[in-house]
Amino acid sequence: MKPTAFPSFTAAIMAVLLAAAPSSVNAHGQMTNPTPRPISQQYRADCGALSGAGDQELQYAPVELLSSRAQADRPAADTFNIMNGCRGTVYETNNTVTELTAGVSFDVEWVIQAPHPGTMVLSVVKPSTDSSGTITYESVAELLTIDPFAETSGGNTSTTATIPTSVIGCGSAGDCALQFYWHSDLASQTYPTCADIVVTGSGSSGESTSMAAPAATTATPTGTTVAPAATTSSPTATTAPSTSSPANAAKTQAPSDSSTLPEKCTRRQRRV
């Protein structure tokens, strides 16, 4: 009786612990607006041993904990990287893409289920692919930093942020993402969230302005070159005395003609 009851009791305890484990693991936090990337079927196919975890755990748990669950007998795909800056997620065509306008503020919302005091940095990031096809995300613009962050838990919290007009190359889905990067030194844990975005109203105006400046500079020397030309024609106009010079030249030629005539006459006279 006792031997059979003990395993039954143990199984019951394990069931309780397993049921409780996700709540403790998931009780952290993430960005909720703009819409974060989902845990897709492709993600589960690529993530190896993490495929058995629930969506909430994969979206909320610290990436250091998720990374430690790798198993040699259930390897992840070569292109999968839980530490890629977006907890292993990448752009997929079914993802929700939020359109933001550079220079215009937008709302950012998040939820903290368990306080782990630290710092949150909100950035625009771009994907970088290595030779094996693994994607990592690199920051191209930091929008805001909140420090201290997540000192208390609670419902949704929000703030506003603005993407600078200097950010370019985010015009198509997949070009850029908004990264919510919360790190706690106290817990030695990181909780990143990424949302797919496209950015309008940036780059084009900045580029056209910079291109116009050299054109204006080039036109200035051209105008300066014309000035000497005008100065050159000015002496020509001023050489009114040269008008008298041709006249003098004509006068000079007259005597030479008259001097020629006597010579002809003299020759005729000699022939006669």
C-alpha positions in Angstrom: 0.0 0.0 0.0 2.6 2.5 1.0 4.9 1.9 -1.9 2.1 2.5 -4.4 0.7 5.5 -2.4 4.1 7.2 -2.4 4.5 7.4 -6.2 0.9 8.6 -6.4 1.6 11.3 -3.9 4.8 12.3 -5.7 3.0 12.5 -9.0 0.4 14.8 -7.4 3.1 17.0 -6.0 4.9 17.2 -9.3 1.7 18.1 -11.1 1.2 21.0 -8.6 4.7 22.2 -9.1 4.5 22.0 -12.9 1.2 23.9 -12.8 2.8 26.6 -10.6 6.0 26.8 -12.5 4.7 28.7 -15.5 3.2 31.4 -13.4 6.4 32.0 -11.6 8.4 31.9 -14.8 6.0 34.0 -16.8 5.5 36.6 -14.1 7.8 39.2 -15.6 6.7 41.6 -18.3 6.8 42.8 -21.9 5.8 45.6 -24.3 2.2 45.3 -25.3 1.9 48.3 -27.7 3.0 48.5 -30.6 1.9 44.9 -31.1 4.8 42.6 -30.3 5.8 39.7 -32.5 4.0 36.4 -31.9 5.3 33.0 -31.2 4.7 31.5 -34.7 4.7 27.9 -36.0 8.0 28.6 -37.7 9.4 29.7 -34.3 8.4 26.5 -32.7 9.8 24.4 -35.6 13.2 26.2 -35.2 13.6 26.6 -31.5 14.5 23.0 -30.6 13.8 22.0 -26.9 11.8 25.2 -26.4 9.0 24.0 -28.6 7.3 22.5 -25.6 7.1 25.8 -23.7 3.9 27.9 -23.8 3.5 31.1 -25.7 3.4 33.2 -22.6 6.6 31.7 -21.2 8.4 32.2 -24.5 7.2 35.9 -24.7 7.8 36.8 -21.0 10.5 34.7 -19.5 14.1 36.0 -19.3 16.1 35.0 -22.3 19.0 33.7 -20.1 16.6 31.1 -18.6 15.3 30.1 -22.0 18.8 29.8 -23.4 19.8 27.4 -20.6 17.1 24.9 -21.7 18.9 23.9 -24.8 19.2 20.1 -25.3 21.7 18.3 -27.5 19.2 15.7 -28.5 16.7 18.4 -29.6 18.9 21.0 -31.3 17.5 24.3 -32.5 17.8 25.2 -36.2 21.2 26.7 -37.2 19.5 30.0 -37.9 17.7 30.2 -34.5 19.2 32.4 -31.9 17.3 33.1 -28.7 19.8 35.8 -27.8 19.3 37.7 -31.1 17.9 40.8 -29.3 14.3 39.9 -30.0 14.1 36.7 -28.0 14.6 34.6 -31.1 11.8 36.1 -33.2 12.3 37.4 -36.7 10.1 39.2 -39.2 7.5 36.9 -40.8 4.9 37.9 -43.4 2.0 37.1 -41.0 3.3 39.5 -38.3 1.4 42.6 -37.4 3.3 45.7 -38.7 2.8 49.1 -37.1 3.3 52.2 -39.2 5.0 55.1 -37.4 5.8 58.5 -38.7 9.3 60.0 -38.0 9.1 63.2 -36.0 5.6 62.3 -34.6 5.2 60.9 -31.1 3.6 57.5 -30.6 2.4 55.5 -27.6 4.4 52.8 -26.0 2.7 50.5 -23.5 4.0 47.6 -21.3 3.0 45.4 -18.5 5.1 44.4 -15.5 3.9 41.2 -13.7 6.9 40.9 -11.4 9.2 43.8 -10.5 12.9 43.3 -11.3 14.4 46.8 -11.0 16.6 47.7 -13.9 16.8 49.8 -17.1 14.6 49.8 -20.2 16.0 51.1 -23.5 13.6 51.6 -26.4 15.4 51.5 -29.8 14.9 51.1 -33.5 16.8 48.1 -34.6 17.8 46.5 -37.9 18.5 42.9 -38.7 22.0 41.7 -39.6 22.5 38.3 -41.1 25.7 36.3 -40.8 27.1 33.8 -43.2 25.1 30.9 -41.7 21.8 32.9 -42.0 21.5 33.7 -38.3 19.8 37.0 -37.7 20.7 39.4 -34.9 19.4 42.9 -34.3 21.5 46.0 -34.0 20.4 49.4 -32.7 20.4 52.3 -35.1 18.6 54.8 -32.9 17.9 54.9 -29.2 14.5 56.6 -28.6 14.4 56.7 -24.8 15.8 55.2 -21.6 13.9 54.7 -18.4 16.1 54.1 -15.3 15.1 52.9 -12.8 12.6 50.7 -14.4 10.1 48.0 -13.2 10.5 48.8 -9.5 6.9 47.9 -8.9 4.3 45.6 -10.6 0.9 46.6 -11.9 -1.2 47.0 -15.0 -0.4 48.6 -18.2 2.0 51.5 -18.1 2.7 53.8 -21.0 4.8 56.7 -22.2 5.5 58.3 -25.6 8.5 58.2 -27.9 9.5 59.8 -31.2 11.6 58.3 -34.0 14.0 61.0 -35.3 13.8 62.0 -39.0 17.4 60.9 -39.4 16.4 57.3 -39.3 16.3 55.9 -42.8 15.8 52.5 -44.5 12.7 51.5 -42.6 10.2 51.9 -45.4 9.3 48.2 -45.9 8.1 45.5 -43.5 11.1 43.6 -42.1 13.5 46.4 -42.5 13.3 47.6 -38.9 11.8 46.7 -35.6 11.0 48.5 -32.4 13.0 46.9 -29.5 11.9 47.1 -25.9 15.0 46.0 -24.0 14.5 45.6 -20.3 17.5 44.4 -18.3 17.9 43.9 -14.6 21.4 43.8 -13.1 19.9 42.8 -9.8 18.4 39.6 -11.3 21.0 39.3 -14.1 18.1 38.8 -16.5 16.9 40.4 -19.7 13.4 40.6 -21.1 13.4 41.9 -24.7 10.3 42.4 -26.8 10.2 43.4 -30.5 7.5 44.8 -32.7 7.6 45.1 -36.5 7.4 48.6 -37.8 7.7 50.7 -40.9 8.7 54.3 -40.7 7.4 57.0 -43.0 8.4 60.7 -43.3 12.1 60.0 -42.7 15.1 59.9 -45.0 13.7 61.4 -48.2 13.5 65.0 -46.9 16.9 64.7 -45.3 18.6 63.3 -48.4 17.1 65.9 -50.8 18.2 68.7 -48.6 21.7 67.5 -48.4 21.8 66.9 -52.2 20.6 70.5 -52.9 23.4 72.1 -50.9 26.2 71.0 -53.2 24.2 72.1 -56.3 23.9 75.6 -54.9 27.6 75.7 -54.1 28.4 74.6 -57.6 26.3 77.4 -59.1 28.2 80.0 -57.1 31.5 79.5 -58.8 29.8 79.5 -62.2 28.4 83.0 -61.3 31.8 84.1 -60.2 33.3 82.9 -63.5 30.9 85.1 -65.4 32.1 88.1 -63.5 35.6 88.0 -65.0 34.1 87.5 -68.4 32.2 90.8 -67.9 35.4 92.4 -66.7 37.1 91.2 -69.9 34.5 92.7 -72.1 34.7 95.9 -70.1 38.2 96.7 -71.3 37.1 95.9 -74.8 34.3 98.5 -74.4 36.7 100.9 -72.8 39.1 100.6 -75.8 37.3 103.4 -77.6 40.8 104.8 -78.2 41.4 101.7 -80.3 38.7 103.0 -82.6 41.0 105.9 -83.3 43.8 103.5 -83.8 42.2 101.9 -86.8 41.6 105.4 -88.1 45.2 106.2 -87.5 46.1 103.0 -89.2 44.0 104.0 -92.2 45.8 107.3 -92.2 49.1 105.5 -92.1 48.1 103.5 -95.1 47.1 106.6 -97.1 50.7 107.9 -97.2 52.0 104.6 -98.3 49.5 104.5 -101.2 50.5 108.1 -102.2 54.2 107.2 -102.0 53.6 104.3 -104.3 52.0 106.4 -107.0 55.1 108.6 -107.6 57.2 105.5 -108.0 54.9 104.2 -110.8 54.9 107.5 -112.5 58.7 107.8 -112.3 59.0 104.4 -113.9 56.7 105.3 -116.8 58.6 108.4 -117.4 61.9 106.5 -117.5 60.4 104.1 -120.0 59.4 106.9 -122.3 
